[in-house]
Amino acid sequence: MVDLKLLKKLSESCGVSGFEGEVREVIKKEISKYADSVTEDNLGNLIVLKKGSGKNKKKIVLVAHMDEIGLIVKRIDKGFVEFSKMGGIDDRILLAQRVLIKGKSDIEGIIGSKPIHLQKEEERKKLMKYDELYIEAGFTEKDKSKVEIGTPVSFKSEFKELRNNLFVGKSLDNRLGVYCLIDLIKNMKTSKDDIYFVFSTQEEVGLKGARTAVYAIDPDLAVVIDTAIAGDVPAVTEKDTEIKLGKGVSITLVEAGGRGMILPEKLKDFVIDLAKKNKIKYQMELVEGGMSDTAVVQIIKKGILSLSINIPLRNMHTPNEIFNVKDLEETIKFAGLIVKNWKY
C-alpha cells in the first residue's frame, strides 16, 4: 500500500533546484533508522547506503532527483516581486498561480499581470512572458526587507485524490521517484550487494547532483527512477508518445535522439525478460526532448551500466501533475526485482 500521507508531505514540500533543504529533511526523517549510513555531499545530494552481505560485493545505485521546477526572486519594485524561472517552465502556466516565497518564513503570493481589460488588441494576441509578470504578496515599500534577492519560490498546490486511482499535486516530477527510493529503503531485504540510494539535486537545471554523487560511488549498475510524459490526453497523439497512465512502468530506450542516454542492449534484454517473467506491466519509451540523470550517470569514469524506469505523468512541469497510483506501485516492485536479480 502506498503511504499517501508521506506522498502528500513530499509533494507539498519545497525543493526548487539548488534549494532542496526542506524536502531533504523530510527524506532524512523517513529513512535514517533503516540505513547503515546517511551522508550529504557538497551539492546537497543525500546518499544512503544499505550494506550487502555477500563476500564479493558489487555496488548498485538507485537515483531519484528531489528538486523541482520553480521560481527565484530577481528584484522587488514598489512592493511587487519580480522573478526568474528555475527549470523548464512554460510561461503560459504561470498567470494567476498561487506561490510560496520561501524566505525566513513562508509568504504566500499570487502571480499577476496587466489585466485583460487594459490590454490593447495586439497585446491579447501574443504570449505574455514571465518577465512581464509579478508576484503580489500584499507588500508595501516598507516590506521590501522581508524578501531577499535569490529567495526560492515554490508553487502552492495541494496533493489530493481525484478518482479511479488518479492523484494530483505539484513536484511529482520527481517526488514519485523519491517515494520509490524511500519505500525500497524501508522494505528491501538484505542484499548480497551494497545498495546506494541517491536523492539528487539540481536535475532540472542541468543534471548536476547525480553527476557528482554517482562519480564518488563509482557503482557497477545504476537505476534511475524518474517520470515519463503521458500522452493519453486530447492535445497529444500516439505519434508523439504512446505512454499512458495505468499501463505500468515506462522503460526508456533512448533520450533526445541519442544525445541523452541509450539503453545498453544487454540491460534492455535483462529488464524486458525480467518484466515478462514477473508479469510487470511495462511500456517502452523514446524521449524526443529532454534528458534524465541517466544521461550523465552512464558516462561517468569508465562508463556505468545505467537504465531509467519511470512513472507516467500528465501535466508534467506544471503545479498540477497527475499520476496513477498503480503505476507507482508497479515501478517500486520492478526496481526491487532489478536489484535482486541483476547478475554481473
C-alpha positions in Angstrom: 0.0 0.0 0.0 1.3 3.5 -0.9 1.7 5.8 2.1 -0.4 8.7 0.8 0.4 10.9 3.9 4.1 10.7 3.1 3.5 11.3 -0.6 1.5 14.4 0.3 4.3 15.6 2.5 6.9 15.1 -0.2 4.7 16.7 -2.9 3.9 19.8 -0.9 7.5 20.3 0.4 9.7 22.9 -1.3 12.7 21.7 -3.2 13.3 24.3 -6.0 16.6 23.4 -7.8 19.5 24.4 -5.6 17.3 24.9 -2.6 16.3 21.3 -1.7 16.8 21.6 2.0 13.1 21.3 3.0 12.4 18.1 1.1 15.8 16.7 2.1 14.9 16.9 5.8 11.6 15.1 5.1 13.5 12.3 3.5 16.1 12.1 6.3 13.4 11.6 8.9 11.8 8.8 7.0 14.9 6.7 6.2 17.6 7.3 8.8 16.8 4.3 11.0 16.7 1.9 8.0 20.1 2.8 6.7 23.7 1.9 7.5 24.8 5.4 6.6 23.3 8.7 5.5 25.6 11.4 4.1 25.2 14.7 2.4 27.7 15.9 -0.2 28.8 19.4 -1.3 26.0 19.7 -3.8 23.4 18.7 -1.3 22.8 15.2 -2.6 21.5 12.8 0.1 23.4 9.5 -0.2 22.1 6.5 1.7 23.8 3.1 2.0 22.4 -0.3 2.9 25.4 -2.7 3.1 25.2 -6.1 1.4 26.0 -9.5 3.0 27.9 -11.1 0.1 31.7 -11.8 0.0 32.3 -10.4 -3.5 30.0 -7.4 -3.3 29.2 -5.2 -6.2 27.8 -1.7 -5.9 24.3 -0.8 -7.2 22.9 2.7 -7.0 19.3 3.9 -7.3 18.9 7.6 -8.2 15.9 9.9 -8.0 16.2 13.7 -8.2 14.4 15.5 -5.3 14.5 19.0 -6.9 11.5 20.7 -8.6 10.9 23.4 -11.1 10.1 26.8 -9.5 11.0 30.5 -9.4 13.5 32.7 -7.8 13.2 36.3 -6.6 15.0 38.7 -9.0 14.1 42.1 -7.6 11.4 43.9 -5.6 9.9 47.0 -7.1 7.2 49.1 -5.2 6.2 46.0 -3.2 5.9 43.7 -6.2 8.2 40.7 -6.6 9.8 40.1 -10.0 11.2 36.7 -10.7 13.3 34.4 -12.9 12.5 30.8 -13.7 14.3 27.7 -12.3 14.0 24.8 -14.7 11.8 24.2 -17.8 8.5 26.1 -17.2 6.1 27.1 -19.9 5.2 30.8 -19.4 1.6 30.1 -20.2 1.0 28.2 -17.0 2.3 31.0 -14.7 -0.5 33.6 -14.7 -2.8 33.6 -11.5 -0.8 30.7 -9.9 -0.5 30.7 -6.1 3.1 30.6 -4.9 5.1 30.4 -1.7 8.1 32.7 -1.3 10.4 30.6 0.8 12.2 33.2 2.9 12.8 33.1 6.7 9.1 32.3 6.8 6.7 31.3 4.1 5.0 34.2 2.3 2.0 33.4 0.1 1.6 35.3 -3.1 -0.2 35.3 -6.5 1.3 35.8 -9.9 -0.3 38.7 -11.6 -0.1 40.7 -14.9 -1.6 43.6 -16.8 -5.4 43.0 -16.7 -7.1 41.9 -20.0 -9.3 44.9 -19.8 -6.3 47.2 -20.2 -4.5 45.2 -22.9 -4.5 46.5 -26.5 -5.8 44.1 -29.2 -2.2 43.3 -30.3 -1.2 42.5 -26.7 -4.0 40.0 -26.3 -2.8 38.0 -29.3 0.8 37.4 -28.0 2.1 35.2 -25.3 2.6 37.0 -22.0 6.2 36.2 -21.0 7.3 35.6 -17.4 9.3 38.8 -17.2 6.0 40.7 -17.8 4.5 39.1 -14.7 5.0 39.8 -11.0 4.2 38.3 -7.6 1.6 40.1 -5.5 2.1 39.3 -1.8 0.5 42.3 -0.2 3.8 44.1 0.3 4.3 47.8 0.7 7.6 49.5 0.0 8.4 49.2 3.8 8.2 45.4 3.5 11.0 45.2 0.9 13.5 43.9 3.5 11.3 40.8 4.2 12.3 39.2 0.9 15.9 38.9 -0.3 17.0 38.6 -3.9 17.8 34.9 -4.6 14.9 33.6 -2.5 13.3 30.5 -4.0 9.6 30.5 -4.8 7.6 27.3 -4.9 4.2 26.7 -6.4 1.4 26.3 -3.8 -0.6 23.3 -4.8 -2.5 20.7 -2.7 -1.8 17.0 -3.2 -5.1 15.2 -3.4 -7.0 12.3 -4.8 -9.1 12.7 -8.0 -10.8 9.4 -8.8 -10.1 6.0 -10.4 -6.6 5.7 -8.8 -5.6 9.2 -10.0 -3.9 11.8 -7.8 -2.8 15.3 -8.5 -0.1 17.5 -6.9 3.0 19.6 -7.6 6.6 18.4 -7.9 5.5 14.8 -8.6 8.4 15.1 -11.1 10.2 13.7 -9.3 8.8 13.2 -5.7 7.3 10.0 -7.1 10.8 8.7 -7.8 11.8 9.9 -4.3 8.9 8.0 -2.8 10.1 4.8 -4.6 13.5 5.1 -3.1 12.1 5.7 0.4 9.9 2.6 0.0 12.7 0.4 -1.1 15.0 1.6 1.7 12.3 0.7 4.2 11.2 -2.6 2.8 14.1 -4.1 0.8 15.5 -7.2 2.4 19.3 -7.7 2.9 21.0 -7.9 -0.5 24.3 -9.6 -1.4 25.5 -6.3 -2.8 25.9 -2.8 -1.4 22.9 -0.7 -2.4 23.2 3.0 -2.6 20.3 5.4 -2.8 21.0 8.9 -4.2 18.4 11.6 -3.8 20.0 14.0 -6.2 19.9 17.8 -6.5 19.7 20.2 -9.5 18.4 17.7 -12.1 16.0 20.3 -13.5 18.8 22.8 -14.2 21.5 20.6 -15.8 21.6 17.1 -14.2 24.2 18.3 -11.8 23.7 16.4 -8.5 23.7 12.9 -9.8 26.9 13.5 -11.8 28.9 14.2 -8.7 27.2 11.7 -6.3 27.5 8.7 -8.6 31.1 9.7 -9.6 32.0 9.4 -5.9 30.3 6.0 -5.6 31.5 4.5 -8.9 28.8 1.8 -9.0 28.6 -1.3 -11.2 25.0 -0.7 -12.0 22.8 2.5 -11.8 19.0 2.5 -11.9 17.4 6.0 -12.3 13.8 6.4 -11.3 12.0 9.4 -12.8 8.7 10.3 -14.5 7.6 9.9 -18.1 5.4 12.2 -20.1 2.0 10.6 -20.6 0.4 11.2 -23.9 -3.2 9.9 -23.2 -4.7 13.4 -23.3 -6.7 15.1 -26.1 -3.9 17.5 -27.0 -1.4 14.7 -27.7 -1.4 12.0 -30.3 0.1 8.5 -30.1 2.6 9.6 -32.8 4.0 12.0 -30.1 4.1 9.3 -27.4 2.3 6.1 -26.6 2.9 6.3 -22.8 -0.4 6.0 -20.9 -1.5 6.2 -17.3 -2.4 2.9 -15.7 -0.4 0.9 -18.2 2.6 0.4 -15.9 6.2 1.4 -15.6 7.9 3.1 -18.6 11.4 1.8 -19.7 13.4 4.5 -21.5 15.2 3.2 -24.6 16.7 6.5 -26.0 16.7 10.1 -24.9 16.9 13.2 -27.2 17.8 11.3 -30.3 20.7 9.7 -28.6 22.2 12.8 -27.2 21.0 11.6 -23.8 21.0 8.0 -22.6 20.9 5.0 -24.8 19.9 1.8 -23.0 22.6 -0.8 -23.5 21.4 -4.0 -25.3 22.3 -6.4 -22.5 20.4 -4.3 -20.0 17.5 -4.0 -22.3 17.3 -7.8 -22.7 17.6 -8.2 -19.0 14.9 -5.8 -17.9 12.4 -6.8 -20.5 12.9 -10.5 -19.8 12.6 -9.7 -16.0 9.4 -7.8 -16.5 7.8 -10.6 -18.6 8.8 -13.3 -16.2 7.3 -11.4 -13.2 4.2 -10.1 -15.1 5.2 -6.5 -14.6 3.1 -4.1 -16.6 5.6 -2.0 -18.7 5.8 0.4 -21.6 8.7 1.3 -23.9 9.6 4.9 -24.4 11.7 7.0 -26.8 12.1 10.5 -25.3 12.3 13.1 -28.1 13.0 16.1 -25.8 14.8 16.4 -22.5 17.1 14.1 -20.6 17.2 12.4 -17.2 20.0 11.9 -14.7 20.8 8.7 -16.6 22.3 10.7 -19.4 25.2 11.9 -17.2 25.4 8.8 -14.9 26.2 6.4 -17.8 29.2 8.4 -19.0 31.0 8.7 -15.6 34.5 7.4 -15.3 34.8 4.2 -17.3 31.1 4.2 -18.1 28.4 3.0 -15.8 25.8 0.4 -16.9 22.6 2.5 -16.5 18.9 2.4 -17.1 15.9 4.6 -16.5 12.5 3.4 -15.3 9.7 5.9 -15.0 6.2 6.6 -13.7 3.9 8.1 -16.3 2.7 11.6 -15.6 0.3 14.0 -17.1 0.7 17.8 -17.0 4.4 17.5 -16.4 6.2 20.7 -15.2 3.1 22.3 -14.0 1.7 22.9 -10.5 -0.9 20.1 -11.1 0.8 16.9 -12.2 -1.4 13.8 -12.4 -0.4 10.1 -12.0 -2.0 6.7 -11.4 -1.0 5.1 -8.1 -1.0 1.6 -9.7 1.9 2.7 -11.9 3.8 3.9 -8.9 3.3 0.5 -7.2 4.5 -1.3 -10.3 7.6 0.8 -10.5 8.6 0.1 -6.9 8.1 -3.6 -7.5 10.1 -3.6 -10.7 13.0 -1.6 -9.2 13.2 -4.1 -6.4 13.3 -7.0 -8.8 16.1 -5.4 -10.9 18.3 -5.0 -7.8 17.5 -8.6 -6.6 18.0 -10.3 -9.9 20.8 -8.4 -11.7 23.8 -10.7 -12.4 27.1 -9.2 -13.4 
